[in-house]
Amino acid sequence: MLKLKMTFYSALFVFSASSTAIAADSDSLDLSLQELMNVEVTSVSKQKQPLSNSPAAIYVVTSESIRRSGATSIPQALRDVPGLHVAQIDSQKWAIGSRGFNGRYNNKLLVLMDGRTLYSPAFSGVYWEVQDTLMADIERIEVIRGPSAALWGANAVNGVINIITKHSADTLGGYAELGAGDYEQGFAGFRYGSTLSDKVTSRVYLKGHERDSFELDPNDLESDLLVPFADAGKDNSWQHLQLGGRIDIQLETDTSLTLSSDFYTSKMQQAPNIASTDAPLYREYYTDEVKSDGFNLLSKYTKALSATSEYSVQAYYDYANRDENLYGLSSETFDVDFQHQLIVGQNHNVVWGLGYRYIQDDLGSSPILESSEAFSTNTDLWSAFISDDIMLVKDELWLTLASRFERNDYTGFEVQPNIRLRWQLDAKNSVWTSIARAVRTPSRLENNISVNGLNIPPSDEAPLVKVWVSGNDNFESEEIISYEMGYRFIPASQWSFDTTVFYNDYDKLRSTSIAAADFSTFPNYISQHYLFGNSLDGYNYGAELSSLWAATDALQFRVNYSFIQSEFGDSLNQNTDAPEHMLSTIIDWNITDDVDVNFVWRFVDSTNLISQNGTSIKTISSYHSVDIGVSWDITPEVTLSAYGKNLLHPAHLEYEGESLQFPYRVGPSYFVKMTLTF
């Protein structure tokens, strides 16, 4: 282990020490509010449009806000987005959900990076701990709350997170960062961008970190019988190393090509537990070192056919491998996507496209998993979409009609339509509304995998019972019909107000039903199977608000708030609830030309989730916390920063994994960072 650490830090030191000077980042407080509202986004309509003109509940995390917050990971950068519940489970793991349905294995939120889908085909969720890039290279993160499946496809049920990195022409020269703290024990990053010719720019980067364990408090365990096993779960530390690059080529005036690639490797400590035949707990607890690695290759070709017509072709390959004692999982994804945008006449802006995705995944053997099919499977996804943005009244009223059509191997043909209307009342007021249908298609787990998640101890009347939750090849897609209305108000050049109300009606939600017991292993034990089904439904409704006030050229205030009420009944087998209230206040203050301060106060209400044993509901208490960051431009070339996270509140639970993990507390932490460019 010592040798590994020395190699890890030596590699980072060589790249970090090679840079000697820096230019300071631009300051977003120098921008007018109007310029900020005109930031172009692409996630709502798959074409560029100003943020203020987007008929959806969208929030943009800018590169400047990432820098000021000191976020060292993508989940940290998302913490204060209205309507988004971001909670840390342990040193590595995160739960991120939009409008409910949060969890370690949240399958109703689509996440992309530069058009590449980031999810595991085994459960259609995201392993956030391995989704990373150099934070300074992120141009913006666009977050849509609410369904966006008409354009982006299945699983964009409750929202889309689209991470967009900078063009290599915007990252020329060198950049390096080096930091350390208590939880952030050490991190470093290096990037160098260069001009290869008049029409070609490129960059390469390397980053890595080592993070300490979170606290495991025996008081958080579900039973006193677990206390003797708590020592096995104390180590949840994490090491991660990643490198990559990007090339942008201007082939002709109207033609461009982008090539990019990333490679990562991680080592994470965890303490899973599995169902066991051993008394008295009938569960086995052990320590495990998870090894995860992967890489991706992406290319995108864009060509303008005329002033009113442009098409693009994007293709990527993604490989991911996860090796743990509980199970091993490797997957290969090949995806190709064609998109064409054209303006028809004076009133129609049409975008249409075709796509194909091939996934091969291999699930390794496991003591608690069985499959009704081969552990290696291949799946195909065919898709097409079309969207027409129609100007009904010039510069006042727009109607958008869109739908996506998909063919998958589990449920066949799916249609996901959406209708949106935007009304520009005047220069200061606009209203939009939306009705959308979206589906969450089955994963392998729900189709053909059986999990032995619980063993019931034997008694005088009965032997040991192994409880299995089994996939069902008749499992259908979960459905949502969503109704939204939004209002944007910009009364002055210093203030903006953006609010959304919504009602979501869910149908065919995942359920379980008892199947016939298997007595073939009696008297040693009985196997009782429960089959996945679609018998549950429910609804939620709420409101989200985001307000920005530029008090002066040097002082800016943001307030983000969300409210949600959920009604799903008591028969839950997934986390449907969200905190009823979430509130963030963000202050950015340029004290002098060389010193700026970022202050965040947030409140997250209590929430309910499925307990570790999967048989009961547990409440996570509400909490509030403060983040403070101070940055000092020592020279125009060197910046020193200090950050405190989760201050003014004792260590507390933010969330728990659905199963197999101990609960961990998130506590106050501190780190310092130096950045240089040349």
Order of alpha helices (4+ residues) and beta strands (2+ residues): alpha-alpha-beta-beta-beta-alpha-alpha-beta-beta-beta-beta-beta-alpha-beta-beta-beta-beta-beta-beta-beta-beta-beta-beta-beta-beta-beta-beta-beta-beta-beta-alpha-beta-beta-beta-beta-beta-beta-beta-beta-beta-beta-beta-beta-beta-beta-beta
